[in-house]
Amino acid sequence: MSQQAPPPNPAQVQNIDRSWTTTKIVSIIVAIVTGGYMLPWCIAAIRDVRHWSVFWVNLLLGWTIIGWIIALIMALRSQRLVVNGR
């Protein structure tokens, strides 16, 4: 004679909601935003504009929106023209 498992207690059964919750939406937004976090440094590196100073400003102060904007301005400013002395 085999014993059957007792039926589950309704109080212990959890309803798993697989719909789009606020946490899921926020996590997607954060993933997109953090993808653009180091964008000023990327622009500076491509344009060869003092990219290491932009990197440090962006890394250390980019979490403040003002620091990120400053890094972006540093990356977008005009390049210095170096003339060879001949």
N, CA, C and O atoms as a GROMACS GRO file, in nm:
protein
  344
    1MET      N    1   0.083  -0.116   0.000
    1MET     CA    2   0.000   0.000   0.000
    1MET      C    3   0.089   0.124   0.000
    1MET      O    4   0.168   0.143   0.092
    2SER      N    5   0.078   0.210  -0.101
    2SER     CA    6   0.162   0.329  -0.109
    2SER      C    7   0.088   0.449  -0.051
    2SER      O    8  -0.034   0.462  -0.059
    3GLN      N    9   0.168   0.534   0.007
    3GLN     CA   10   0.110   0.653   0.067
    3GLN      C   11   0.108   0.766  -0.035
    3GLN      O   12   0.203   0.785  -0.110
    4GLN      N   13   0.000   0.838  -0.037
    4GLN     CA   14  -0.012   0.951  -0.127
    4GLN      C   15   0.030   1.078  -0.053
    4GLN      O   16   0.010   1.090   0.068
    5ALA      N   17   0.088   1.170  -0.128
    5ALA     CA   18   0.126   1.298  -0.068
    5ALA      C   19  -0.001   1.374  -0.032
    5ALA      O   20  -0.100   1.370  -0.105
    6PRO      N   21   0.002   1.443   0.080
    6PRO     CA   22  -0.116   1.520   0.118
    6PRO      C   23  -0.140   1.633   0.019
    6PRO      O   24  -0.044   1.685  -0.039
    7PRO      N   25  -0.265   1.672   0.000
    7PRO     CA   26  -0.292   1.782  -0.094
    7PRO      C   27  -0.227   1.910  -0.043
    7PRO      O   28  -0.216   1.932   0.077
    8PRO      N   29  -0.185   1.996  -0.136
    8PRO     CA   30  -0.118   2.119  -0.092
    8PRO      C   31  -0.213   2.209  -0.015
    8PRO      O   32  -0.332   2.220  -0.046
    9ASN      N   33  -0.157   2.272   0.086
    9ASN     CA   34  -0.233   2.366   0.168
    9ASN      C   35  -0.252   2.493   0.085
    9ASN      O   36  -0.153   2.550   0.039
   10PRO      N   37  -0.375   2.541   0.066
   10PRO     CA   38  -0.397   2.662  -0.015
   10PRO      C   39  -0.322   2.784   0.037
   10PRO      O   40  -0.291   2.875  -0.040
   11ALA      N   41  -0.293   2.788   0.165
   11ALA     CA   42  -0.220   2.902   0.221
   11ALA      C   43  -0.074   2.900   0.178
   11ALA      O   44  -0.008   3.004   0.177
   12GLN      N   45  -0.022   2.783   0.141
   12GLN     CA   46   0.119   2.772   0.104
   12GLN      C   47   0.140   2.785  -0.047
   12GLN      O   48   0.254   2.803  -0.091
   13VAL      N   49   0.037   2.778  -0.125
   13VAL     CA   50   0.049   2.789  -0.270
   13VAL      C   51   0.063   2.937  -0.306
   13VAL      O   52  -0.019   3.020  -0.268
   14GLN      N   53   0.169   2.967  -0.381
   14GLN     CA   54   0.193   3.106  -0.420
   14GLN      C   55   0.154   3.125  -0.565
   14GLN      O   56   0.182   3.042  -0.651
   15ASN      N   57   0.089   3.235  -0.590
   15ASN     CA   58   0.052   3.270  -0.725
   15ASN      C   59   0.170   3.344  -0.788
   15ASN      O   60   0.203   3.455  -0.746
   16ILE      N   61   0.232   3.285  -0.890
   16ILE     CA   62   0.347   3.346  -0.956
   16ILE      C   63   0.295   3.430  -1.071
   16ILE      O   64   0.237   3.378  -1.166
   17ASP      N   65   0.317   3.560  -1.062
   17ASP     CA   66   0.272   3.652  -1.166
   17ASP      C   67   0.384   3.670  -1.267
   17ASP      O   68   0.491   3.722  -1.234
   18ARG      N   69   0.360   3.629  -1.388
   18ARG     CA   70   0.462   3.638  -1.492
   18ARG      C   71   0.441   3.760  -1.582
   18ARG      O   72   0.502   3.770  -1.688
   19SER      N   73   0.357   3.852  -1.542
   19SER     CA   74   0.331   3.970  -1.623
   19SER      C   75   0.443   4.072  -1.605
   19SER      O   76   0.534   4.054  -1.524
   20TRP      N   77   0.435   4.180  -1.682
   20TRP     CA   78   0.534   4.286  -1.673
   20TRP      C   79   0.509   4.364  -1.546
   20TRP      O   80   0.409   4.435  -1.533
   21THR      N   81   0.601   4.352  -1.452
   21THR     CA   82   0.590   4.425  -1.327
   21THR      C   83   0.674   4.551  -1.334
   21THR      O   84   0.753   4.569  -1.427
   22THR      N   85   0.657   4.636  -1.237
   22THR     CA   86   0.735   4.760  -1.232
   22THR      C   87   0.884   4.729  -1.225
   22THR      O   88   0.964   4.798  -1.288
   23THR      N   89   0.922   4.626  -1.150
   23THR     CA   90   1.064   4.590  -1.138
   23THR      C   91   1.123   4.552  -1.273
   23THR      O   92   1.236   4.589  -1.304
   24LYS      N   93   1.049   4.479  -1.351
   24LYS     CA   94   1.101   4.438  -1.482
   24LYS      C   95   1.117   4.558  -1.574
   24LYS      O   96   1.217   4.568  -1.645
   25ILE      N   97   1.021   4.648  -1.573
   25ILE     CA   98   1.029   4.766  -1.659
   25ILE      C   99   1.145   4.856  -1.616
   25ILE      O  100   1.220   4.906  -1.700
   26VAL      N  101   1.160   4.876  -1.484
   26VAL     CA  102   1.270   4.958  -1.433
   26VAL      C  103   1.405   4.894  -1.467
   26VAL      O  104   1.499   4.965  -1.501
   27SER      N  105   1.415   4.763  -1.458
   27SER     CA  106   1.542   4.697  -1.489
   27SER      C  107   1.580   4.715  -1.636
   27SER      O  108   1.698   4.729  -1.667
   28ILE      N  109   1.483   4.714  -1.725
   28ILE     CA  110   1.511   4.737  -1.866
   28ILE      C  111   1.557   4.880  -1.889
   28ILE      O  112   1.651   4.904  -1.964
   29ILE      N  113   1.490   4.976  -1.824
   29ILE     CA  114   1.529   5.117  -1.838
   29ILE      C  115   1.669   5.139  -1.784
   29ILE      O  116   1.748   5.211  -1.846
   30VAL      N  117   1.702   5.080  -1.670
   30VAL     CA  118   1.836   5.095  -1.611
   30VAL      C  119   1.941   5.034  -1.703
   30VAL      O  120   2.050   5.090  -1.718
   31ALA      N  121   1.911   4.922  -1.765
   31ALA     CA  122   2.007   4.860  -1.857
   31ALA      C  123   2.034   4.949  -1.977
   31ALA      O  124   2.149   4.960  -2.022
   32ILE      N  125   1.931   5.013  -2.029
   32ILE     CA  126   1.950   5.103  -2.143
   32ILE      C  127   2.028   5.227  -2.102
   32ILE      O  128   2.118   5.270  -2.174
   33VAL      N  129   1.994   5.284  -1.986
   33VAL     CA  130   2.062   5.406  -1.940
   33VAL      C  131   2.209   5.379  -1.909
   33VAL      O  132   2.294   5.460  -1.945
   34THR      N  133   2.239   5.268  -1.845
   34THR     CA  134   2.379   5.240  -1.813
   34THR      C  135   2.460   5.209  -1.938
   34THR      O  136   2.582   5.223  -1.938
   35GLY      N  137   2.393   5.169  -2.043
   35GLY     CA  138   2.462   5.149  -2.170
   35GLY      C  139   2.516   5.280  -2.225
   35GLY      O  140   2.617   5.280  -2.295
   36GLY      N  141   2.452   5.392  -2.194
   36GLY     CA  142   2.496   5.523  -2.239
   36GLY      C  143   2.579   5.598  -2.138
   36GLY      O  144   2.618   5.712  -2.162
   37TYR      N  145   2.607   5.536  -2.025
   37TYR     CA  146   2.679   5.604  -1.918
   37TYR      C  147   2.818   5.650  -1.962
   37TYR      O  148   2.857   5.763  -1.934
   38MET      N  149   2.892   5.566  -2.029
   38MET     CA  150   3.028   5.599  -2.071
   38MET      C  151   3.034   5.652  -2.214
   38MET      O  152   3.140   5.652  -2.276
   39LEU      N  153   2.922   5.696  -2.266
   39LEU     CA  154   2.916   5.751  -2.401
   39LEU      C  155   3.010   5.870  -2.421
   39LEU      O  156   3.076   5.876  -2.525
   40PRO      N  157   3.019   5.967  -2.327
   40PRO     CA  158   3.113   6.079  -2.349
   40PRO      C  159   3.257   6.033  -2.368
   40PRO      O  160   3.330   6.086  -2.452
   41TRP      N  161   3.299   5.934  -2.291
   41TRP     CA  162   3.435   5.883  -2.304
   41TRP      C  163   3.454   5.816  -2.440
   41TRP      O  164   3.559   5.830  -2.502
   42CYS      N  165   3.353   5.743  -2.485
   42CYS     CA  166   3.361   5.680  -2.617
   42CYS      C  167   3.376   5.784  -2.727
   42CYS      O  168   3.457   5.767  -2.818
   43ILE      N  169   3.299   5.891  -2.719
   43ILE     CA  170   3.306   5.999  -2.818
   43ILE      C  171   3.444   6.063  -2.815
   43ILE      O  172   3.503   6.090  -2.920
   44ALA      N  173   3.495   6.089  -2.694
   44ALA     CA  174   3.627   6.152  -2.682
   44ALA      C  175   3.737   6.062  -2.738
   44ALA      O  176   3.830   6.110  -2.803
   45ALA      N  177   3.728   5.932  -2.712
   45ALA     CA  178   3.830   5.839  -2.762
   45ALA      C  179   3.827   5.833  -2.914
   45ALA      O  180   3.932   5.825  -2.978
   46ILE      N  181   3.709   5.836  -2.972
   46ILE     CA  182   3.699   5.831  -3.118
   46ILE      C  183   3.753   5.960  -3.180
   46ILE      O  184   3.816   5.956  -3.286
   47ARG      N  185   3.728   6.074  -3.114
   47ARG     CA  186   3.771   6.203  -3.169
   47ARG      C  187   3.914   6.240  -3.126
   47ARG      O  188   3.964   6.344  -3.170
   48ASP      N  189   3.980   6.160  -3.044
   48ASP     CA  190   4.114   6.189  -2.990
   48ASP      C  191   4.119   6.322  -2.916
   48ASP      O  192   4.211   6.401  -2.935
   49VAL      N  193   4.020   6.345  -2.832
   49VAL     CA  194   4.014   6.468  -2.752
   49VAL      C  195   4.040   6.432  -2.607
   49VAL      O  196   3.947   6.391  -2.537
   50ARG      N  197   4.161   6.446  -2.561
   50ARG     CA  198   4.198   6.422  -2.420
   50ARG      C  199   4.106   6.319  -2.355
   50ARG      O  200   4.043   6.348  -2.253
   51HIS      N  201   4.099   6.202  -2.412
   51HIS     CA  202   4.000   6.104  -2.368
   51HIS      C  203   4.022   6.051  -2.228
   51HIS      O  204   3.927   6.003  -2.166
   52TRP      N  205   4.144   6.058  -2.174
   52TRP     CA  206   4.164   6.007  -2.038
   52TRP      C  207   4.107   6.103  -1.934
   52TRP      O  208   4.057   6.059  -1.830
   53SER      N  209   4.114   6.232  -1.959
   53SER     CA  210   4.052   6.325  -1.865
   53SER      C  211   3.899   6.312  -1.870
   53SER      O  212   3.832   6.322  -1.768
   54VAL      N  213   3.846   6.291  -1.991
   54VAL     CA  214   3.702   6.270  -2.004
   54VAL      C  215   3.662   6.139  -1.935
   54VAL      O  216   3.557   6.132  -1.872
   55PHE      N  217   3.746   6.037  -1.948
   55PHE     CA  218   3.719   5.909  -1.882
   55PHE      C  219   3.703   5.925  -1.731
   55PHE      O  220   3.607   5.876  -1.672
   56TRP      N  221   3.799   5.995  -1.669
   56TRP     CA  222   3.795   6.007  -1.522
   56TRP      C  223   3.679   6.095  -1.475
   56TRP      O  224   3.615   6.065  -1.374
   57VAL      N  225   3.652   6.203  -1.547
   57VAL     CA  226   3.537   6.288  -1.510
   57VAL      C  227   3.408   6.207  -1.524
   57VAL      O  228   3.321   6.211  -1.437
   58ASN      N  229   3.398   6.134  -1.633
   58ASN     CA  230   3.278   6.055  -1.657
   58ASN      C  231   3.263   5.943  -1.555
   58ASN      O  232   3.153   5.919  -1.505
   59LEU      N  233   3.371   5.874  -1.524
   59LEU     CA  234   3.364   5.762  -1.430
   59LEU      C  235   3.331   5.808  -1.289
   59LEU      O  236   3.247   5.748  -1.222
   60LEU      N  237   3.398   5.916  -1.245
   60LEU     CA  238   3.382   5.958  -1.106
   60LEU      C  239   3.264   6.052  -1.084
   60LEU      O  240   3.204   6.050  -0.976
   61LEU      N  241   3.229   6.133  -1.183
   61LEU     CA  242   3.122   6.231  -1.164
   61LEU      C  243   3.003   6.208  -1.256
   61LEU      O  244   2.904   6.282  -1.248
   62GLY      N  245   3.010   6.109  -1.342
   62GLY     CA  246   2.903   6.086  -1.438
   62GLY      C  247   2.771   6.046  -1.374
   62GLY      O  248   2.666   6.064  -1.434
   63TRP      N  249   2.776   5.993  -1.254
   63TRP     CA  250   2.653   5.953  -1.186
   63TRP      C  251   2.568   6.075  -1.150
   63TRP      O  252   2.446   6.065  -1.134
   64THR      N  253   2.634   6.191  -1.137
   64THR     CA  254   2.555   6.314  -1.125
   64THR      C  255   2.529   6.357  -1.268
   64THR      O  256   2.620   6.350  -1.352
   65ILE      N  257   2.414   6.399  -1.297
   65ILE     CA  258   2.382   6.434  -1.436
   65ILE      C  259   2.471   6.547  -1.484
   65ILE      O  260   2.510   6.550  -1.600
   66ILE      N  261   2.502   6.640  -1.396
   66ILE     CA  262   2.588   6.753  -1.433
   66ILE      C  263   2.728   6.703  -1.472
   66ILE      O  264   2.786   6.752  -1.569
   67GLY      N  265   2.782   6.607  -1.398
   67GLY     CA  266   2.913   6.550  -1.431
   67GLY      C  267   2.912   6.482  -1.566
   67GLY      O  268   3.010   6.490  -1.641
   68TRP      N  269   2.803   6.415  -1.599
   68TRP     CA  270   2.792   6.348  -1.728
   68TRP      C  271   2.786   6.452  -1.840
   68TRP      O  272   2.848   6.434  -1.945
   69ILE      N  273   2.713   6.560  -1.818
   69ILE     CA  274   2.702   6.665  -1.920
   69ILE      C  275   2.838   6.734  -1.939
   69ILE      O  276   2.876   6.765  -2.052
   70ILE      N  277   2.910   6.758  -1.829
   70ILE     CA  278   3.044   6.818  -1.839
   70ILE      C  279   3.136   6.727  -1.920
   70ILE      O  280   3.210   6.774  -2.006
   71ALA      N  281   3.132   6.597  -1.893
   71ALA     CA  282   3.215   6.503  -1.969
   71ALA      C  283   3.176   6.503  -2.117
   71ALA      O  284   3.263   6.494  -2.204
   72LEU      N  285   3.048   6.513  -2.145
   72LEU     CA  286   3.003   6.517  -2.284
   72LEU      C  287   3.051   6.644  -2.354
   72LEU      O  288   3.093   6.640  -2.469
   73ILE      N  289   3.044   6.757  -2.283
   73ILE     CA  290   3.093   6.884  -2.340
   73ILE      C  291   3.244   6.875  -2.366
   73ILE      O  292   3.292   6.920  -2.470
   74MET      N  293   3.317   6.815  -2.270
   74MET     CA  294   3.461   6.797  -2.290
   74MET      C  295   3.489   6.711  -2.414
   74MET      O  296   3.584   6.738  -2.488
   75ALA      N  297   3.407   6.610  -2.435
   75ALA     CA  298   3.428   6.519  -2.549
   75ALA      C  299   3.394   6.585  -2.682
   75ALA      O  300   3.451   6.552  -2.785
   76LEU      N  301   3.298   6.679  -2.679
   76LEU     CA  302   3.251   6.739  -2.804
   76LEU      C  303   3.320   6.870  -2.839
   76LEU      O  304   3.298   6.924  -2.948
   77ARG      N  305   3.402   6.922  -2.750
   77ARG     CA  306   3.467   7.050  -2.782
   77ARG      C  307   3.562   7.034  -2.900
   77ARG      O  308   3.602   6.923  -2.935
   78SER      N  309   3.595   7.146  -2.961
   78SER     CA  310   3.677   7.141  -3.081
   78SER      C  311   3.818   7.091  -3.049
   78SER      O  312   3.871   7.114  -2.940
   79GLN      N  313   3.875   7.024  -3.143
   79GLN     CA  314   4.010   6.970  -3.126
   79GLN      C  315   4.112   7.078  -3.152
   79GLN      O  316   4.091   7.172  -3.228
   80ARG      N  317   4.225   7.062  -3.084
   80ARG     CA  318   4.336   7.155  -3.107
   80ARG      C  319   4.410   7.114  -3.233
   80ARG      O  320   4.434   6.996  -3.257
   81LEU      N  321   4.444   7.213  -3.312
   81LEU     CA  322   4.518   7.186  -3.434
   81LEU      C  323   4.667   7.196  -3.402
   81LEU      O  324   4.715   7.300  -3.357
   82VAL      N  325   4.738   7.088  -3.424
   82VAL     CA  326   4.881   7.086  -3.399
   82VAL      C  327   4.952   7.107  -3.533
   82VAL      O  328   4.937   7.028  -3.626
   83VAL      N  329   5.030   7.214  -3.540
   83VAL     CA  330   5.102   7.246  -3.663
   83VAL      C  331   5.248   7.208  -3.644
   83VAL      O  332   5.312   7.245  -3.546
   84ASN      N  333   5.298   7.133  -3.739
   84ASN     CA  334   5.438   7.092  -3.734
   84ASN      C  335   5.526   7.210  -3.772
   84ASN      O  336   5.499   7.275  -3.874
   85GLY      N  337   5.628   7.242  -3.694
   85GLY     CA  338   5.712   7.360  -3.716
   85GLY      C  339   5.811   7.345  -3.830
   85GLY      O  340   5.930   7.328  -3.803
   86ARG      N  341   5.768   7.350  -3.951
   86ARG     CA  342   5.860   7.344  -4.067
   86ARG      C  343   5.860   7.471  -4.140
   86ARG      O  344   5.931   7.485  -4.240
   0.00000   0.00000   0.00000
